[in-house]
Amino acid sequence: MQGFFTFLQQNPFLLLFFVVGLAVWIGRASIKGYGLGMVAGAIVVGAGLAVWSSTYGVKLELNNFAKSLFYYLFMYGVGLRVGPSFINSLKGDGIKFVVLAVVSSILGLALVVLGAKLFALPTGAAGGMLAGSQTMSAAIGSAEQAITSGVVKLPEGMKPEEATGMIALSYGITYIWGTVGIILICKYLPRWWGIDAQAAAKKYELDFGVKDLEGGALTGYRQFGVRAYRLENPAQVGKSIEGFRKENPEYRIANVLRGGESVGANADLVLQKGDIVALGGATEHLTDKMGLIGPEVADAKALSVALDQADILVTNKEMVGRTFESFRDLAIAGQLQIGKVERGGVPLPAGLKTELQRMDIISVVGLKSAVDELGKMWGRIARYNTSTDLLTLSVGMILGFLIGRIEFPAFGAKIGLGNAGGLLLAGVIVSSIVSRLRFFGSTPNAARNVLEDLGLVVFVAIVGVNAGAGLLAQLTGAVALKIFLVGFIACTIPPFVVWAIGFHIFKINPAVLMGGVAGARSHSGPCREAAVEIKSTVPWIGFPVAYAVSGILLTVFGYFAMLLAQ
């Protein structure tokens, strides 16, 4: 084995991606739905390999520049993801979920700091416990930054790498209950409160018209369709298309074939007997008036109608607060179909009474003219773009580093957001601007996911490898037990407080509140399990706003946990 570890030591790139690959593989394993995940797996694999190699006298170490680079890319990616949702959360009913996220994050920070001081835990433990107990792996980086920036004064004789190792160690000890605990708590909170969350979800679905209980499963039903008919009804012969639409506003004539050739569908075109008419509309309308035009025919040429598929960004202030139901009487309502609704980067279960919010992204498919008309009414059409604007990425990163240089006096020292916090804020600013101008500076979801996923797992893998060699010297049974106890308390108490505030003070529907509690901990796992538990997608409605706010707060709080615990 010594030869193997020596080989890895001499080939750092192989070592890095060996750790990353193993972490992803281990992260996919689960027992009854519960597993480490690739980020915690990276800490375990990286630290484990480093400890193992040290027993053979081989020290594994990876470049700190690479560690910082990937972490900074990750932080910028997080800012891009949560930006629009974070800005929108500062108004309307979103304030309730902002409060829940703020309470949960501050309470978690306070419990970790008090625990670290009470048990006199080593420097680094507070940051790691916050990251693990709140399952916010990004807090590892901000905690480490508090050490590298010199804001946290290390005890005499303690090296920076030892403090970093304690961050990783504390994270690993508290992460398991941090993940499993919040899932179990969120899942069973309504039952412990004596509430039937499934009934509450059904009521919400009924009140707001949320019908998508299978999370967007593919079915045979289509809201919108185009069919072809041969004009034989004398009542329609001689009418213009404009006259037909005035009498039948629920339909739109998309194409007319005459003598085997397309003659278009201009408003002043007069219909003649024998014309093949391609009619678009809602499925129920197409079957309501059988014989309105004549018998249905399967004419491929007539049905070769241009359809469009696009995302519409809601920017028109006059549309904010209006429900989907309020648009049912428009002629275009039967000429297109709404697919998914996305709010703050998170798919949202939508129904007839779902209210539009600024910066919502609505996916639609239908007649091109109807899609264009709806796009002008709601805001602007966003065409899918797979390319990434690297110029905007560079400008955003530069902006983040400049923001990170801003410092102000506090706690007897000069502190600021630092590079990580500056990049997070820059991502929020850039994504908010981009979402309004849609799409200068395009960063598709897939590209952003690479920034986040690869950035975080590589950063954590390097932290694990570099910290691993010193872990055995720092780890004792007493210290580990104290760290676990503090993490257990910091994970368990905040969700109960958040639930009590949301249910008793804000009167939030319990099914929605389950998602709000999960979002306040910035963890999608509890929301997913809650949705399965009550057989409804309603919990996801309460998730996006709290998720965006807590994601930013908990990431930055890693820094303050280190600062306040010293």
C-alpha positions in Angstrom: 0.0 0.0 0.0 2.9 2.3 0.6 3.7 2.2 -3.1 0.1 3.1 -4.0 0.1 6.1 -1.6 3.4 7.2 -2.8 2.1 7.1 -6.4 -0.9 9.2 -5.4 1.4 11.7 -3.6 3.5 12.1 -6.7 0.4 12.5 -9.0 -1.9 15.1 -7.2 -4.4 15.4 -10.1 -4.9 11.6 -10.0 -5.3 11.9 -6.2 -7.9 14.6 -6.5 -10.2 12.9 -9.0 -9.7 9.5 -7.3 -11.1 11.1 -4.2 -13.9 12.9 -6.1 -14.9 9.8 -8.0 -15.0 7.7 -4.8 -17.0 10.4 -3.0 -19.6 10.5 -5.8 -19.8 6.7 -5.8 -20.2 6.5 -2.0 -22.6 9.4 -2.0 -25.0 7.5 -4.3 -25.3 4.6 -1.8 -28.2 4.8 0.6 -30.0 2.7 3.2 -33.7 3.2 3.1 -33.3 6.4 1.3 -30.6 7.9 3.7 -27.0 8.3 2.6 -23.9 10.5 3.0 -24.2 12.3 -0.2 -21.2 13.2 -2.3 -20.1 16.2 -0.3 -19.9 14.4 3.1 -18.5 11.4 1.1 -15.6 13.7 -0.1 -14.7 14.6 3.5 -14.8 10.9 4.6 -12.8 9.6 1.6 -10.3 12.5 1.5 -9.6 12.4 5.3 -9.7 8.6 5.3 -7.1 8.3 2.6 -4.8 10.9 4.2 -5.0 9.2 7.6 -4.4 5.8 6.1 -1.4 7.0 4.1 0.1 8.7 7.2 0.4 5.3 8.8 2.8 4.4 6.0 4.7 7.6 6.5 3.3 9.2 3.3 1.7 12.6 3.6 -1.0 13.4 1.0 -1.5 17.0 0.2 -3.3 19.0 -2.5 -2.8 22.6 -3.8 -4.6 25.3 -1.8 -4.9 27.5 -4.8 -7.1 24.8 -6.5 -9.1 24.5 -3.3 -9.8 28.2 -3.2 -10.6 28.4 -6.9 -13.2 25.7 -6.8 -14.8 27.1 -3.7 -15.1 30.5 -5.2 -16.7 29.1 -8.4 -19.1 27.3 -6.1 -20.0 30.4 -4.2 -20.6 32.4 -7.4 -22.8 29.6 -8.6 -24.9 29.6 -5.4 -25.4 33.4 -5.9 -26.6 32.8 -9.5 -29.1 30.2 -8.3 -30.7 32.0 -5.4 -30.6 35.6 -6.7 -34.0 36.1 -8.3 -35.8 34.2 -5.5 -33.9 36.1 -2.8 -34.8 39.5 -4.3 -38.5 38.5 -4.8 -38.7 37.2 -1.2 -38.4 40.6 0.2 -42.0 41.5 -0.5 -45.5 40.1 -0.1 -46.2 36.7 1.6 -42.5 35.8 1.0 -41.6 37.9 4.1 -43.2 35.1 6.2 -40.8 32.5 4.8 -37.9 35.0 5.1 -38.6 35.3 8.8 -38.6 31.5 9.2 -35.3 31.2 7.4 -33.7 34.0 9.5 -34.9 32.6 12.8 -33.7 29.1 11.9 -30.3 30.3 10.7 -29.6 32.6 13.7 -30.8 30.0 16.2 -28.5 27.4 14.6 -25.6 29.8 14.8 -26.3 30.8 18.4 -26.6 27.2 19.6 -23.3 26.2 17.9 -21.4 29.2 19.4 -22.8 28.7 22.9 -22.0 25.0 22.7 -18.5 25.6 21.5 -17.9 28.1 24.4 -19.6 25.9 27.0 -17.5 22.9 26.3 -14.4 24.9 25.4 -14.1 23.1 22.1 -11.0 23.6 20.0 -10.7 26.4 17.5 -12.4 25.3 14.3 -15.1 23.2 15.9 -17.8 25.9 15.8 -17.5 26.4 12.0 -17.6 22.7 11.3 -20.5 22.1 13.7 -22.5 24.8 12.0 -21.8 23.3 8.5 -22.7 19.8 9.6 -25.6 20.4 11.9 -27.3 22.7 9.4 -26.2 20.6 6.4 -24.6 23.6 4.8 -21.3 22.3 3.4 -20.5 25.8 2.0 -20.1 27.1 5.5 -16.8 25.0 5.7 -15.3 27.5 3.3 -16.4 30.6 5.1 -15.2 29.1 8.4 -11.8 28.4 6.9 -11.7 31.9 5.5 -12.0 33.3 9.0 -8.8 31.4 9.8 -6.8 32.3 6.7 -7.8 36.0 6.9 -6.4 36.2 10.4 -9.7 37.4 11.9 -9.6 34.3 14.2 -6.6 34.3 16.5 -5.3 30.8 16.9 -4.1 29.5 20.3 -0.4 29.5 20.8 1.1 26.4 19.2 -1.9 25.7 17.0 -1.2 25.6 13.2 -3.8 26.8 10.6 -4.0 23.4 9.1 -4.9 21.9 12.5 -7.8 24.4 12.9 -8.9 23.5 9.3 -8.7 19.9 10.3 -11.0 20.5 13.3 -13.5 22.2 11.0 -13.6 19.1 8.8 -13.7 16.7 11.8 -16.6 18.6 13.4 -18.5 18.7 10.1 -18.1 14.9 9.7 -19.3 14.1 13.2 -22.4 16.4 13.0 -23.4 15.9 9.4 -25.1 12.5 9.8 -27.7 13.6 12.3 -27.9 17.0 10.6 -29.2 15.2 7.5 -31.2 12.4 9.0 -32.5 14.4 11.9 -34.0 17.3 9.8 -35.6 14.8 7.4 -37.3 12.9 10.3 -38.3 16.1 12.1 -39.8 17.7 9.0 -41.6 14.6 8.0 -43.3 14.0 11.4 -43.7 17.5 12.8 -47.4 17.7 11.8 -48.2 14.4 13.4 -46.5 15.5 16.7 -48.6 18.6 16.6 -51.8 16.5 16.1 -52.3 17.8 12.5 -53.4 15.8 9.5 -51.0 17.3 6.9 -52.4 15.2 4.1 -55.9 16.6 4.7 -54.3 20.1 4.8 -52.6 19.4 1.5 -55.9 18.3 -0.1 -57.6 21.4 1.1 -54.8 23.6 -0.4 -55.1 21.7 -3.7 -58.8 22.3 -3.7 -58.6 25.9 -2.8 -55.8 26.8 -5.2 -56.5 24.3 -8.0 -53.2 22.4 -7.6 -53.8 19.2 -9.5 -50.2 18.0 -10.3 -49.9 15.4 -7.5 -47.4 13.2 -9.3 -44.8 16.0 -9.7 -45.2 16.4 -13.4 -45.5 12.7 -14.4 -46.1 12.1 -18.1 -49.7 11.2 -18.9 -51.8 10.9 -22.0 -53.9 14.0 -21.3 -53.1 17.2 -23.2 -54.7 20.5 -22.4 -54.2 21.8 -25.9 -54.5 20.3 -29.4 -54.8 21.0 -33.1 -57.2 19.1 -35.3 -58.2 19.2 -39.0 -61.8 19.4 -40.3 -63.4 19.5 -43.8 -65.7 22.5 -44.0 -69.2 21.1 -44.8 -71.4 23.1 -42.4 -73.3 25.7 -44.4 -73.4 28.0 -41.4 -69.7 28.6 -41.6 -69.3 28.9 -45.4 -68.7 32.4 -46.5 -67.5 33.6 -43.1 -64.2 35.3 -42.6 -61.8 33.9 -40.1 -62.2 37.0 -38.1 -66.0 36.5 -38.0 -65.6 32.9 -37.0 -63.4 33.9 -34.1 -65.9 36.4 -32.9 -68.5 33.8 -32.6 -66.2 31.1 -31.4 -63.4 32.9 -29.4 -62.3 29.6 -27.7 -60.8 28.4 -31.0 -58.1 29.7 -33.4 -57.9 28.7 -37.0 -54.2 28.0 -37.6 -54.2 27.0 -41.2 -56.5 26.5 -44.2 -56.0 24.2 -47.2 -57.8 24.9 -50.4 -57.4 22.6 -53.4 -54.5 20.9 -51.6 -52.6 24.1 -51.1 -52.2 26.2 -48.0 -53.8 29.7 -48.2 -52.8 30.7 -44.7 -55.1 32.0 -41.9 -55.3 35.7 -42.3 -58.2 37.4 -40.5 -60.0 38.5 -43.7 -59.7 35.1 -45.4 -63.2 33.9 -46.4 -63.9 30.2 -45.7 -65.3 28.1 -48.6 -67.0 24.7 -48.7 -64.4 21.9 -49.0 -61.6 23.8 -47.2 -59.5 21.8 -44.8 -59.4 23.9 -41.6 -56.8 23.3 -38.9 -58.4 24.3 -35.6 -56.5 24.9 -32.4 -57.9 25.0 -28.9 -58.3 23.3 -25.5 -59.0 19.6 -25.7 -62.4 19.9 -24.1 -63.4 22.7 -26.5 -62.4 20.7 -29.5 -64.8 18.0 -28.5 -67.6 20.3 -27.3 -69.0 21.4 -30.7 -68.7 18.3 -32.9 -69.8 19.2 -36.4 -69.1 22.9 -36.0 -67.1 22.8 -39.2 -67.5 19.3 -40.5 -66.0 15.8 -40.2 -62.5 15.5 -38.8 -59.8 14.5 -41.3 -56.2 13.3 -40.8 -54.6 15.8 -43.2 -50.9 16.0 -42.5 -50.4 19.1 -44.7 -53.1 21.0 -42.9 -51.8 20.0 -39.5 -48.2 21.1 -40.4 -48.8 24.1 -38.2 -46.0 26.0 -36.6 -46.0 25.4 -32.8 -43.8 27.1 -30.4 -42.3 26.1 -27.0 -40.8 28.8 -24.8 -40.2 30.0 -21.3 -42.0 33.3 -20.4 -40.4 35.5 -17.8 -43.0 37.5 -15.9 -41.8 41.1 -15.7 -45.0 43.0 -16.2 -46.0 44.5 -12.9 -49.7 44.6 -13.9 -49.6 40.8 -14.0 -48.2 40.3 -10.5 -50.8 38.8 -8.2 -53.1 37.6 -11.0 -54.0 33.9 -11.0 -53.9 31.6 -13.9 -57.6 31.3 -13.6 -58.1 35.0 -14.4 -56.8 34.4 -18.0 -59.2 31.6 -18.8 -61.6 33.9 -20.7 -58.9 35.1 -23.1 -59.0 33.7 -26.6 -55.4 32.4 -26.4 -56.3 30.3 -23.3 -57.3 27.4 -25.5 -54.4 27.8 -27.9 -51.5 26.9 -25.6 -50.7 24.7 -22.7 -48.8 25.7 -19.5 -46.1 23.2 -18.5 -44.0 23.9 -15.5 -43.7 26.9 -13.3 -40.3 27.8 -11.8 -39.8 30.3 -9.0 -36.3 31.1 -7.8 -34.8 28.2 -9.6 -37.2 25.7 -8.0 -40.1 24.0 -9.8 -43.4 25.1 -8.2 -46.6 23.0 -8.2 -49.1 25.3 -9.9 -52.9 25.4 -10.1 -55.6 27.7 -11.4 -55.4 29.9 -8.3 -51.6 30.1 -8.2 -50.6 33.8 -8.3 -48.0 35.1 -10.7 -45.0 36.7 -9.1 -42.4 38.9 -10.8 -39.5 36.8 -12.2 -41.5 33.6 -12.4 -40.6 31.5 -15.4 -43.6 29.8 -17.1 -43.0 27.1 -19.7 -45.7 27.1 -22.4 -46.3 25.2 -25.7 -48.9 26.0 -28.3 -49.6 28.0 -31.4 -46.8 30.4 -32.1 -49.0 33.4 -32.3 -50.6 32.6 -29.0 -47.2 32.1 -27.3 -46.0 35.4 -28.7 -49.1 37.2 -27.5 -48.8 35.7 -24.0 -45.2 36.6 -23.9 -45.9 40.3 -24.6 -48.7 40.3 -22.0 -46.7 38.8 -19.2 -43.2 40.0 -19.9 -40.8 38.6 -22.4 -40.1 35.3 -24.0 -36.9 33.5 -23.0 -35.5 31.3 -25.7 -33.5 28.3 -24.4 -29.8 28.9 -24.8 -27.1 26.3 -24.1 -24.2 28.6 -24.3 -22.6 30.3 -21.3 -21.5 34.0 -21.5 -18.0 33.7 -20.1 -17.6 37.5 -20.3 -20.4 38.0 -17.8 -19.0 35.2 -15.7 -15.6 36.9 -15.6 -17.1 40.3 -14.8 -19.2 38.8 -12.1 -16.2 37.1 -10.5 -14.2 40.3 -10.6 -17.1 42.2 -9.0 -17.2 39.5 -6.3 -13.5 39.8 -5.5 -13.8 43.6 -5.3 -16.8 43.4 -3.0 -14.8 41.0 -0.9 -12.1 43.6 -0.3 -14.5 46.0 1.4 -13.8 45.9 5.2 -15.2 47.7 8.2 -14.1 47.7 11.9 -16.0 45.3 14.3 -15.2 43.0 17.2 -11.8 44.7 17.6 -10.7 43.9 14.0 -11.5 44.7 10.4 -13.9 42.3 8.9 -15.8 42.0 5.6 -17.6 39.6 3.4 -14.3 38.3 2.1 -13.8 36.7 -1.3 -16.5 34.0 -0.7 -19.2 36.4 0.6 -18.3 38.9 -2.1 -18.8 36.3 -4.9 -22.0 35.1 -3.3 -23.4 38.7 -3.4 -22.0 39.2 -6.9 -23.9 36.1 -8.1 -27.1 37.4 -6.6 -26.6 40.8 -8.3 -25.7 39.4 -11.7 -28.5 36.8 -11.7 -31.1 39.4 -10.7 -30.0 41.7 -13.5 -29.8 38.9 -16.0 -33.3 37.6 -15.1 -34.7 41.1 -15.9 -32.8 41.5 -19.2 -33.2 37.8 -20.2 -30.8 36.7 -21.5 -27.7 38.7 -21.7 -25.0 36.9 -19.7 -26.7 33.5 -20.0 -25.6 30.8 -17.6 -27.8 27.8 -18.3 -28.9 25.6 -15.3 -26.6 22.8 -16.4 -23.5 25.1 -16.4 -24.5 26.6 -13.1 -24.9 23.1 -11.6 -21.3 22.3 -12.7 -20.1 25.4 -10.9 -21.9 24.3 -7.8 -21.5 20.5 -7.7 -18.0 20.2 -9.0 -16.8 23.3 -7.2 -18.1 22.2 -3.8 -17.1 18.5 -4.0 -13.6 19.3 -5.2 -13.2 21.9 -2.5 -14.4 19.6 0.2 -12.2 16.7 -1.1 -9.1 18.9 -0.9 -10.1 20.0 2.6 -10.5 16.4 3.7 -7.1 15.3 2.2 -5.2 18.2 3.6 -6.8 17.9 7.1 -6.7 14.1 7.3 -3.1 13.6 8.4 -3.6 15.6 11.6 -7.1 14.2 12.6 -5.8 11.3 14.6 -3.8 13.6 16.9 -6.9 15.9 17.6 -9.6 13.3 17.9 -10.5 12.0 21.4 -13.7 10.3 22.5 -14.6 13.2 24.8 -14.2 15.9 22.2 -16.1 13.8 19.6 -19.0 13.3 22.0 -19.2 17.0 22.9 -19.2 17.9 19.2 -21.9 15.4 18.4 -24.1 16.7 21.3 -23.8 20.3 20.3 -24.6 19.4 16.7 -27.6 17.3 17.8 -29.1 20.2 19.7 -28.3 22.8 16.9 -30.0 20.5 14.4 -33.0 19.6 16.4 -34.3 22.7 18.1 -34.6 25.3 15.3 -37.1 23.3 13.2 -39.5 23.1 16.2 -39.3 26.8 16.8 -39.8 27.6 13.1 -42.8 25.3 12.9 -44.4 26.9 16.0 -43.9 30.4 14.5 -45.2 29.4 11.1 -48.2 27.5 12.3 -49.4 29.6 15.3 -48.3 33.1 14.4 -48.3 33.2 10.6 -51.1 30.6 10.2 -49.4 29.0 7.2 -51.1 25.9 5.8 -49.3 22.9 7.5 -48.5 21.2 4.2 -46.9 24.3 2.8 -45.2 24.9 6.2 -43.5 21.5 5.9 -41.7 22.8 2.8 -41.0 26.1 4.6 -39.2 24.3 7.5 -37.1 22.3 5.0 -36.3 25.5 3.1 -35.3 27.3 6.3 -32.6 24.7 6.7 -31.7 25.0 3.0 -32.1 21.3 2.5 -34.3 19.8 -0.3 -34.3 16.2 1.2 -36.8 16.9 4.0 -39.1 18.6 1.5 -39.0 15.7 -0.8 -39.7 13.2 2.0 -42.5 15.4 3.3 -44.1 15.4 -0.2 -43.9 11.6 -0.3 -45.3 11.3 3.2 -48.4 13.3 2.5 -48.7 12.2 -1.2 -48.7 15.8 -2.4 -46.4 18.3 -4.1 -47.8 21.1 -1.9 -44.7 21.3 0.4 -42.6 22.5 -2.5 -44.7 25.7 -2.5 -43.2 26.8 0.8 -39.7 25.8 -0.1 -38.1 28.3 -2.6 -38.1 31.5 -0.6 -36.8 30.1 2.7 -34.3 28.0 0.8 -32.8 31.0 -1.0 -32.5 33.1 2.2 -31.1 30.4 4.5 -28.7 29.3 1.8 -27.1 32.7 1.9 -27.2 33.2 5.6 -25.9 29.8 6.6 -23.0 30.1 4.2 -21.9 33.4 5.6 -22.5 32.3 9.2 -19.7 29.8 9.0 -17.4 32.8 9.2 -19.3 34.4 12.1 -19.4 31.1 14.0 -15.6 31.1 14.1 -15.5 34.7 15.0 -18.0 34.6 17.8 -16.8 31.3 19.3 -13.2 32.4 19.8 
